[in-house]
Amino acid sequence: MKFTLGIALSPLDQLPGLAKTAEECGFSSIALPDSLFYMKSAAAKYPYTADGSRFWGPETPWVDPLIGATAMAMVTSRIRFYTNVLKLGSRNPLLLARQVGSVANLSGNRFGFGVGIGWAPEEFEWCGVPYARRGARVDEMIEVIKLVLGGGMVEFHGEFFDFDQLQVSPAPTEPVPFYVGGHTEAALRRAARVGDGWTSAMMTYDELCRTIGKLDALRAEFGRGDQPFELQAVCVDRFGRSGYQDLANAGVTDAIVVPWLFDGIGFDGELAAKQDSLRRFAAANIEAPIVAEVSA
């Protein structure tokens, strides 16, 4: 099993240093979250906390994940980056295809595109996009972005997006993997149908196991059960080598962790303290790899 470093809510000037240390410690990837803006009053509840409240405020730092990935790629050479997840619904797919292709090229194909819809009506409406039929719109966006990233002269004529022949160059020299986020039935079906993997928000181990079982069944339904598929998980009740072994045995391929929180260091903690946490975590969990145990 691989480990991804989650850098959410960290001061932006720490990101290059964290990326370099994570690479030195053997982390596989860095996950970058997405938030367009903080609205004082939200029309919908945040779906990934028990009471629907947001755990960040108006002054909490966020970096545009595509720009952040590019900046960290410039100071590293091996570690990968993926959005976890970028909210597609309020954006334009042609502009996004151009940006994603740029990140993939500048990083040397070290970028994966984690995608979701977005939970806040304000992010849609204040960006000039209707909130209604957002799922169908995002499905079409994924088609458009994959088509454009494939290179060459392409055209598309759909319900939401329509354009004649165009080309965005250079196209990535390798396919950009798409990781689909979300816990709803529709999100899981989307991941199984078009994704190269699925990425979770905060879930318990039991919830993860049930979800992985659903994804296995859905992938078989879509005739994709034998294709490679990544399972990226944020688990809230399995930690340490025994906990990570449980996750690997359940099928998780990539555990997303924030090691300094285990050491009582906050999101706004000092860079040096966070780097020490990365080194301690790597010594305990990465230097001796965790491998899924196969049942007889």
N, C-alpha and C positions, 0 to 999 in steps of 0.2 A: 504494500500500500504506500502511496505517495502522500506527502504533506504539502499543503498550500498555506502560505502566510496570509492572513486577513489584515489589511492595513486600514480598515475603516476608522474614521474619526481621528486619525493621527495628524499632527501638524504637517503641513505640506513640505516644509523645509527638511523634514526627517526622511522623506520617501527615498531619495537616492541612497542615503546611508543604510536604511533598512534593506533596500534591494540588494546592495552589495554584500551585506552580512548574511542575508538569507541565502544568497547564492553560495557563499563560502561554506555555509553550514549544511548544504545539501537539500534545502527545500526545493521541491519540484517547480512550484509556481507561486505567484502572488495574485490574490483576488482583489479586484477593485470594485467597490460599490458605486451606485449611481444615485444622485439626488439633484434635481434641477434647481430647486429653491425651497425655502421654508415658508410656508404660508401660516400666518398667525392663527387663523381658524381653518380647520380642515373639515370638509363636508363628509368624509368617510373615515372610518376607524382604520388605524394601521393594522394589517391582518396578521402580523407575526409576533404580537405580544398578547398576553392573556386579557388585558383590559382595553386593548386597542389604542394605547397611548404610544406616542413617539418617544424614543429614548435619547433623542438629541434635541438641541435647541437652535435658535436663530443664529447663534455665533459659532456653532460647531463647524469645523473645517471640512469641506468636501472638495475634491479635485475632479474635474472632468475625467472620467476613467480612460478615455482614449488618449488624452494628452498626458495623463499620469503614466500610462503604460509606456508611451513613447519616451518620456523623460527617463524612466527607470531602465528601459532597454538600452539607452545610450551609455549607461555606466556599468552594464553587465554584459555577459556573453553567452550564458547557458540557460539561466532561469527563464521560465515561461510566464506569461501574464494572461489573465482572462477577466472579463467583466462579470460581476456577480451581484446582480445582473443589470445590464443596461435596459432602461425602460423604452421599448420601441414605440409605444403607442402615440406619444406626443411628438414624434420626429418624422423626418422625411427620408424615405428609403434610399433615394439616389444620393443624397448628401451623405447619409450614413455609409453607403457602399464605398464612396470615395474616401471617407475617413478610415474605415476599417481596412481597406486596401493599403492605405498609407502606413498605418500602424504595422500591418503584417510585413510590408516591404522593409520598413525602417528597422524593425526588430529582427530581421532575418527569419521570418516565419515562426516567431516565438509567441504568437498571440492566438487566443481562442475567444470566440465571441459568445459570451453568456447573455441570453436575451430573456426578457419578460415583457409583460404588457404595461405595468404601472398600476398603482392602486388608487391614486388621488385624482378625483375629477378636475381639480384646479390645474394639474400639470397638463392635461389635455386642453381644457377650454382656454386657459390663459396663453397657450401656445397656438391657438387658432385651429385646434383639431377637435372634432366631436368626440364625446365620451361614449356615445351610443355605438354599438356594434364594434367595439374596440377589439374583440377577439378575432373576428373575421378580418378586420383591417390588418392586424398583426400577422395573421397567417399569410396574407398576400404580401406584406412587407418582407417576410422571410424569403418568399419566392423571388422577389425582385432583387434583394441583396445578394442571394446566392447566384442568381443569373448574371448580374453585373460583375461579381468577383470572379466568375469563371473565365472572364476575358473575351476578347473579340467583340464584333459588332452584334448587338442584341436589341430586341424590342419586346415590349410587354403591353398587353391589352387586357386589363382586368376590370373588376368592379370599382376599385378605389383608385387605381393607378393606371395610367395609360400613356405610353410614349412610343415613338417610332425609333428607328435604328439609331443607336448611340454606342459609344465605346469609352470606357474609363481606363486609362493606362498610367503606369504599368499595372497589370493584374498581378496578384500574388503568385509566386512561383510554385506554391503548394496550396492545397485547399485549406481554407480557414475552418477549423472545427466550430460547430454551433452547439452550444450547451443551452438547453431550455430550462428555465426556472419556473417555480410555481408548485403549489400543493393541491390545486383543484383537479377534478377529473378532466376538465378540458386541457389544463396545462400538462397533465401526465400523458394524455393522448397526443398532444402536440410533440412532446419530447420523444415519445415512442415512434411517432410517424416520421418526423423530419430531423430529429436531433442526433448529434454524435455523442450526446450525454445529457444527463439531468443534474441540476444543481439545486440543493435545498437551502432554505432559510433555517432558522433554529427549530430543531425537532428532537424529540426523545428517541432513544434507541428503538423502543417498540414501534413508534410511529415510522421510523426509517425502515424497519424490517417489513412492515405492512406495505409501505409505499414501494419498496424495491420489488416485492412480490407482485404488486399491481403492474409495475413497469415491465417486469418479465413477461407477464401474460399479454400485455398490450403489444409489446414488441413482437411476440409470436403471432398475435392477431394480424399485425401489419406485415408479416413475412420478413421481419428484420431480427429475429431472435439469434441468429448466428453471426451477426455483424458486431464489430467492436463497439462498446458503449461504456462511457465513463459515468461513474456515480460519485458526485462531489457532495460531501455532507458536512453540515454544521450540526454536531450532536451535542446536546446540553447535559447529558448524564452518563457519558462514558469517557474516562480520561485515564492517563497513564498507560503503560504498555499493555496491561490486561484489557483495559477499555478499548484501546486501539486495535488489539487483536480481535476483540468481539466485532468491531466495525468491519475489519478485513474479512472475517469469516461470514459476515452478513452480505458481503458483496461490494462494500464501499471500496472504490479504487483511489479516492483522494479525500483525505480528511482536512478540512479547513480549520485552522487553529490560530489563536492569538496568544502566544506563550507568555507575554508579560502580564496578562490578566491573572494567570495562575500564580504569579509571584506578587500579586497585590499592587502592581504598577498600573496606573490608569492610562486611558487613551492619550492623555496629555502629558504623560511621564517623560523624563529625559531620554534622549536618544541613546546615550551610553548604557543606561539601565535596561532599555529594551533590547539592545544588542547583546548584553550579557544574558538576558532571558532566552534569546534565540540560541545562543551557544549551549546553555544548559539543556534546553529542550532537545537540541540535535544530539547531544551526547547520550541522552537517555532513550531517544526514540528513533533517530534517523541513522546513526552510525552503524547500528545493527538492524538491518531492515526487518519490517514486520510483514510476514507472508501469510496469506490466507491458508488455513488448514482445510484440506480436502477430506470430506467424509469417506470412509471406506464403503 
